[in-house]
Amino acid sequence: MQKIEFTLNGKMIKRPFGLDRRLLDVLRDDFELSGPKEGCGEGECGACAVLMNHKIVNSCSVLMGQVAGKDIVTIEAFSKTKRYEFLRKAFQDEGAVQCGFCTPGMIIAAESLLDHNPRPSGETIKTYMSGNLCRCTGYQMIVKAIQRASEEGEGLW
């Protein structure tokens, strides 16, 4: 156990953690944040995606020893932003939400993409989102939702 200091959803955290604990487990077990999901546990599906210093990471692949001094944002905090509202509405309007299991990770990935590329092409969206798996939607609706959010939220990203 080592005292680790980091920011979680805008709040400074400073307490002891096992350095080899996964960020996903800390978020879900210690902070009761249910947005990041345990999907594959291998960093392949994107269900556990969070933003770390404004970049998307799979929290199942991040150890607490890597979190020191970092800024972590989960879907719970992002969902309170205007940018989230554009993404949520676009996902809803385009039918990009089915069972909902992958949706928090998809929204985080979409935010990360739009933050770095506010007007991505369909091909760019497909490539960027390839790290997030969905078994329900067939992806085309997700691509359309991100394009729609990009257009309707112009100036936000």
N, C-alpha and C positions, 0 to 999 in steps of 0.2 A: 504494500500500500504506500502510495506517495500522494502528497497533496498536489492537486492539479488545479490550476486556475484557467478558466475559459469563460466565454460568454455564451449563454444559451437563451435564444429567443429574447435578446436584449437585457438579460439579467446576468450579472457577474456571479459565477460559481467558483467557490474555492473550498475544496474538501478532498479527503483522501479517496483514492480509487486504486484498484489493482491496475497496473500498467498494461496488463495483457487482457483486460476486459474489453469486449467489443463495445463501440459507441452505441450500436443498436440496443444492446442489452441494458446499458445505462439509461438510455432515453426511455425505454419502455418500463423497465423494472424500478429504477430509482426515481424517475421524474414522471412516471405514469403518462407518457406521451404515446398515444396509440396510432398516430398517423404513420410513422415509419413501420412497415410490416416485415416480418420474417418470411421471405419467399424461399429463395434457394439457399441462402446462407453462404454463398460463394461469390457474391459480387457480380452475378450474371443477369439478374432479373430486374433490378431497379426498384423493387417494391419498398426498399428501405432507404431510398434516396433522401438526402438532406443537403443543405448548402453549407459548405465550410469555407469561410472567407470568400463568399460569393461564387464558389465553384461547386458543381455537383459532385457528391461522393456517395458511394454505397456504404452506409453506416455499418453494415455487417462486416466490412473489410477494413474498418478503421479501428485501431486499438487506442485505448485511452491515453497511452503514452504519446500518441501523435496529436492529441487534442489540445495540449497545453498552449495557451496564448491565442487560441483560435476563436473565431466567431462562428457559432453553429446556429442555423436557422432551420426549424422544422416546419412542416405544413401548418401546424397549429398557429405559429406566429405569422407565417406568410398569408394565411387565410384572413388576416385582419387588414390587408392592404388593398388599395384600389387596383393594383395590377392583378391580384388574385381574382377580384370580381370579374374582370374582363375574361380571364382564363376560365373561370367557373362557368360563366354564362355561355361562352363559346363551346366548351365541352358539353354542356347541357343541350344547347341548341342544335349541335351537330350530332347528337347521339353518341358521343365519345365516352359516355359513362354507362357501363352495364352493371356488372356485379359490384364494382367499386373497390375491389381489393388493390388493384394497381393504380388507381386514380391519384392518391397523394404523391406517389413517386413520379407519375406522368406529369402532374402539375408542376412539381419541383423541377423536373427536367425541362419542361416547356419554359418555365421562368428563366432557368439558366441559359437556355438557347437564346431566348428573346433579349435577355440582358446583354449578351455578347453579339447578337445579330438581330436587330429589331425587325428586319424585313427579309427573312429567309425564304428561299425557294422551296418548293415541294420536295425536291431531291435532298436539299440540305436538311430539312426537317426529318425526312425518313432516315437519313444517315445518323443524325444526332440522336434521334429517339430509338435507334436500334439497340441501345443498352437497356431498354425497358420492355419487358414482355407483358403482353396482354393476351388472354385466351378467349376473350369474349367479343371484342369489337372489330377485329379485322384491320386495324390500323388506319385505313383510309379516313375514317371519321375523326381519328385523332389528328391526322395531318390537316384535315380541313378545319378542325377546331383551332389549331395553332395558327394557321393562316388567317382565320377570321379574327382571332384575338390580336394578331399583329396589325391587321388593317383597322379594326375598330378601336384599338387602344393606341393608335399612332400618337407618338409623342410621349407615351409613358415609358417606353423602353429606349 
